[in-house]
């Protein structure tokens, strides 16, 4: 447990509004099931799912997941998804992703003693409305909000960065000949296990899907 105590619940989201009906109904790779079989879950859902597993330290998979609600487009691709997770220590999480509502790219970690809110999960632009952060070099992610147990918030400043640059630097480190760290492959497997379970829940009309607990 850190400054916010034990993590008890996480809320994470990544969504944006499709630019046209054609785009939404199969006119883009994200909304064409032949190009992206998981639709918005595969394209956008892995961001909030990753944030949730990050908040729990990438130490455990959820014990079970469920797709609470979802929407398909004209060619049967997922265009919105909402889900819930349960963890062995009693923690929980809720996430959503999709192409039918306003732009949101954020997560909140709720602890026993406080909260942390990050408003720029993807891109780094926070709530500035600068959508170009997804399309060209952008330096951001310079703050987050920390709240105490009474609900008093403080903005905490951190060194700004470009998300793409950070990813490339980490990738270079991981493929270096002397690198023996398998942390990123483990994290990737965890995220995809959760995504597959959520997709199975959709296919089974919202059935709760248990995940096999294994040593990670």
N, C-alpha and C positions, 0 to 999 in steps of 0.2 A: 504494500500500500504506500502511495506517495502523498503529496500534499492534499489531494482530494479524497484520501482514504481508499477503501476498497471499491473497485469498480463494480457497480450494481446494475447499471443499465446504460445502453448506448443507442443513440438515434442518429442515423446517417442517411444522406440522400444525394442523388445526382440526377437532375432532370433538366430538360429544356424543351421548348415548344418547337415542333416541326415547322419548317418554313412554309410548306404548302401541303395540301391534301395529297397531291401526287407523291411527294417525298414520304409522307406518312404511310401511304398504302402501297409500298413496295418499290417506289422510285429511287430508293437509296439502298446501299448495301446493308445498312443497319436494319432496315424494315423489310428486307427480302429474305425469306427463310432459306432460300438456296444459297445465299451468301453468308448469312448469320443465322444458324438454326435456333439460337437462343434469343434472337431479337434484342430488345433493350436490356435483357438480363445479361447477355453476352457482351454487348457493347458498353453499357453504362452501369449495370448492376454490380460488376466486380469492384468498382470504386468504393461504394459504401460498404460492401461486404469486407473488402480489405481493411477499411477504416475500423470496422467493428473488431475484426481479429487483431488489428494493431492495438486497439484500446485494451484488449484482454492479453496483450503481450505476446501474441502468436504462440501461446503456451498450450492451448487446448482448442479442439474443435467443439462446436456446439453439440449437445447430446441429441438434439432434434431441431428440425426447422419446419416451417409451413409457409406456403404462399397464401396470404390472406385474401388478396384480390388481384385481378389482372384483367387486361384488355387485349384483344387481338385485332389486327387490321383486316383489310379486305382479302389479303392473301395468307391469313392465319399466322402472322408473325406477332410476337409479343411487342406491344408498344407502351405498356405500362405494367408495373409489377410492384406489389407491396408484400413484405414478408416479415416473419418473426423468428427469433432464435432463442433457445434455452441452453444454458451452460451448466456443467456439473456442480459448480460452486454456488448455484442459485442465481447467478447473473442472467440478464436477458438483453435482447437487442431488437430494434425495429429498423427496417430499411425500406427505401423505395427508390425506384428509378423509372425513367420513361421519357417519352417524346410528346406528351399531351398537355403538360402544364408548364408554368413559368420556370425560368432558370433558377436552380438551387444547387449548390455545390458545397455541402457543409456537414459537420457532425458535432454531436454533443456527447461528452463522456460524463456520466452522472455517478459520482462517488458517494460514499457514506458521509464525507465531510466537505464536499464541494463539487464544482463542475468545471469542465474545460470545454469551450466552444471554439471550433475552428471554422472560419467562414470561407475558406478557399481550399477545399479538399482537392479540386482539380483546377489547374490553370494558374492559381496564385493571385487572381484579381480581387478576391474578397467580394464585397457587395458594391463594387464600383460600377457595374454594368458594362465593363470593358470586355466584350466577348472576343475581341481580337487576341486576347491572351492565349486562346486555343490555337491560333493560326500563325503566330509569328513569335520571335523571341520576346520574353516578358519576365521582368524581375519583380517578384512580389512576395507574398506570404511573410509579411514583416511583423505580424502580431497575432495574438489569440486572446480570448477573454477567459479569465479565471474568476469563478464565483465562489464565495465561502458558503458555509452551511446555513447562514441567514439570508443568502440571496444577494449579497453585495458583490458587484462585479468590478474587476480591475482589468484594464487592457495591458497586456504584457508584450513588450517589444522584443523582437528577435532579429537576427541578421537576415535581410531579404535575400532571396535566391531565385534562380530560374529553374523550374522543375525539370525541364528537359536536360539542362546541363548537369544537374545533380544525378539524374538517372544514368546519363552517359558516363559520368565519373565513376559511379558505383559499378556499372557494367564492366568498365575497363579494369577495375580492381578485381572483380570476380573472375575474369578470364585470364588474369595474370598467372604465369606458370607456378608461382609459389603460393597461390591462394588455395587453401584447404577448407574454406568455409562453405558449408552446405545450407546455410540459413535461407538464402533466397529460393533455392529449389523446394525446400520444405514449405516456405510461405506460399509459393505458387500452388503447390499441391493442395494445401489447406483451403485456399480460396476456391479452387476448382471443385474440390469435394463438396463444398457448401453450395456452389452454383448448380452442380448436377443434382443435388438433393432438392433444391428449390424448384428446379425444372421438373423433377419427378413429381413433386407436389402439385404443380400446375397440371401435368398430364393426368394425375389421379384426382382431379377436381378438388384440390385443397386438402388432401390427406396430410396429416402430420407424418414426416419422414424421420425416422431415427438414424443417427449416424454411428457407425462403429467406432468405439473408443479405442484408440491405438496409441502406442508410444511414438511420439514425434521427435 
